[in-house]
Amino acid sequence: MNAHPFDAGIALEWKGADLAQGRTSPAYANFIGPFGGMTAAQAINAVLTHPQRLGEPVALTVNFAAALADGPFDVVAQPLRSNRSTQHWSVVLRQGGEAVGSATAITAARRETWGATEAPMPQAPPPAGVPTPNGRARVEWVNRYELRFIEGGIPGQWDGGDTGSAFTRLWVRDNPPRPLDFASLTAMSDVFFPRIWLRRAKFVPLGTVTMTVYFHAGEQVLRDTGAGYLLGQSQGQGIGAGYFDHSALLWNDAGTLLATTHQLVYYKE
């Protein structure tokens, strides 16, 4: 049986104690270089598959220094400090002898405690009642996801006018469907289209500078979610002086908050 495109994309070959080699995937190609969510997933996968890893991911920050060129790259993943409950990680992606990205991650042993959700899942029509966009996407990575926009999809007209909103709500899952895990949840945290495209209805060059994901659910919750849809919601905060940010939340269809994420993006006109 052939591997799912996502599993093939995040696959790493370990070359030493802290050194692995990965490869960009044409199935997740972006306009320039790979889909940032795939790069983030490769970074967390280096932690997940490292023999010294303890616990489950609770936080990941990825800094994109440059777009990866098509082909192989090296990943250096090292535990910086470990104690009984948490472990701090450094991950560096190198290509052609230079760093093209870096990440920090925290894994932890989750405990049963009292808890509450301050961001409840909003009301939304069922996925079957929300159509998918017509036609094939302009970049390949978008075709790897089933995106059902409830509101805030790509503008129908690229006229440069101010739409007044940089808000999106959608259902999303892998295409073809795949059971959820920490790597795929990381990638799905980056499926939200750039906020400036929504607000300006203008196609401007851009690139994510840094992206952070906080994982609110453990491995068992992700396993129980299976290959079901996630409800995602994203809102821009500030746009100007060549940078903008957005925050986003992802729930499973049972209403459990799985992850929150924030990223900063560079753009130019």
N, C-alpha and C positions, 0 to 999 in steps of 0.2 A: 504494500500500500504506500502511495506517495505521501510524503509529509505535507501537512498544511503549509501554505505559503508563509504564514507567520512563524511557525516552528522552524522552517528552513531559513528564514531571515534572521532569527535571533541565535541560531546555532553557533557555538563557539568550540574551538579545538584548543584544549589546554596544552601548552608547550612547556610549562614549568610551574613552580609553586604558586606564583602570582601572575604569570603571563599566559594570555590566551590570544588566539587569532580568530577574528570574525571576517565577514565579507558583506559588502553592501548587496542589497537585493533589488533587482530590476522590478520586482512585483510591488515594491514600495518606493518607487522613484518619485521625486518631486520635480519642480521646475529646474532647480539647481541642486544636485546632490540628492540624498535620500530624505524621506519623510522624517521630521524631527522626532515624532513619536516612536519610530522604529529605532533611531539612535538611542533614545532614552531607554527603550526596552532592552536593547543590547547591553547598555550599561548596568541596568538592574539585574539582567541575567548573569552577568559576570559575578555579581555578589551571590545570587541565588545558587549558582552551580559551583561556587568556591568551596573547597573541602573544609575550610575553617569557619564557614558561616554558622552563626548561632541565631535562633529565633526567626521571626518574620519581618519583612520590611514595614517600617512605620513612616519613613520619610525618605525622599530622594530629591536632590537638586542637581540638575544638569546644566552646565554652561557650554554653549556652542561657540567655540573659538573660530571655526571655519567649517564650510561644507565638506563632507567627505567626498573624495573622488571615487568613481566606480572602481571596485576591486577590494583587495584585502586590506585589513588594518589590524593593529595590535591593541590589546586591552591589558592594562596593568591594574589589577584589583588587589588592594591590600587592606587588611583589618588594622586600623590605627590604634584602637584600644578596645578591650573587652572586659566586661565584668559579669556578674551573675545574671543581670537582666537586660543589658543593652550592649550593642557592639557598633562602633563607628568605623566607616569605610571611606577609603579614597579610591577613585577609579579614574584612570587617564586613558584616553583613546589617542593613539599615535598612528600617523600615516606619513610615509616618506621621511621619517626621522623627526617629524615635528608633531607637537600636540595639536589635535584638531578639536578636542573636547575634553572636559573634565567633569567629574561628578563627586558628590558626597552622598552617603547613604547612612541610615541608621536602621539596624535591625533590633528586634527586642522580643523577649519572651512575654507574650500577652497573658494577663491574669484575669480571672473572673472578678469584676468589680461592679459597683453601681454605675449606671450610665444613662445618658439621655441624649436625644438628638435635637440640637438647636436649629437645624435646617431641615424641616420635614419635607418629604417629597410632595411637590405640587400636583394638583389635579391635571390629568392629561388624558386625551382619548387613547384607546388601545392602539398598539402598533399597527394592527391590521386595518385600522381605519385611517391611517396616515399614509399617503402614497409616497413612493420613492421618486426622486427626480428622473426625468426622462433623458435617455441618451447616455453615452459613455462619457466619463469625466475627462477633463483635459490633462490631468496628471494621474499616473497609474495608481498611486497609493489610495486615492479616493475610491477606486473600484474595489478595494479590499475590504470596504465597509458598507454595510447596509444602513444608509442614513435616511431617516424619515423625519423631515422637518415639520414640526408643529407650528413654529414661527421663527423668523430670523434666518431664512435660508439665503443663498446667494441672490443678489438683486436681479430682477428680471430685466432691468435696463441699466447699462453702465453709462450714466449721463453726468457723473461727477456732482450730482446734487446732494445736499445734506438730507439724509433720510430721517434724521432725528433719533435714531435708535441703533445701539450696538448690542442687542440682546438676542439670544438664540435659545430655543428649547427644541429638543429632538430626541427620537429613539435611535439607538445605535447598537449594532453587534457586528462581529466579524463576518466577512463574506468570502468563502462559505462559513457557516456558523462553526464556532469552536468553543469548547469549554473555557470559561474564564479562569485566569490565574493572575498573579501579580505582574508578570511581564505584559500580558495583553491589556490589563487594566491601565498600566502605565502608558501604553501606546494610545489607548482610547481617550486618555486625558488630554491628548493633543489633536483630536479630530475637529475641533471648533475652528472654523475659517477665520482669517484675520479680521479683527473688529473694524479696522479702517476701511476694508472693502465693503462692509455692511453699512457703515456710517456715511461714507462718501460716495458709495456706488462708483468707485473708481479703482481701476487695477493699477496699484503702485508696487514697485519692487520692495521687498522686505525680507526679514529673516529673524527667527527667534534668537534672542541673546541668552536668556536663562529661563528655566522652567523648573518649578517645584511641585511635587506631588506629595500629599499626605494621605496615607492609607488608614482608613477608619475601620476596616473590617479585616478579620483574620482569614486564614486559608480555608477553614471549614465553610464560612459564609460564601466565599468565592466558589468553592466546589458545589455548594447547594444552588448557587445561581446558574451554574451550568452554561449552556449556550443560549440563554435567554437574552432578551433585549435589556439595555440599560437606558435609563432616562437621564439625559444630560442637559445642563442649563449653564449658559455662559453670559457674562455681562462685562462690557468694557468699563473702565474707570476714567482713565485720562489719556488724551491723544494730543501730542504737540512736541515741537522741537526735535522731531525725528524719532520719537519713541512713543509707544503706547503699551498699555497692559490690559490684561483681562483676568478675571477669576472664573472658575467653573466648578460645578458639583456633578457627581454621578451617583445615581441610586440604581439598585436592581429593581426588577418589576414587583418585588415583595415590599418595596418601600424602604429598604435598608440603605443608609448612606454608606457608600463604598469608598469614595475618595473625594478630596477637594484639591484644587490645583490653581496655581497662579503663574503667569509668565509675562515677561517683558520682551517686546518685539521692536526691532529697528526698522525704520522705513525711510524712503527718500522719494522726492518728487522732482 
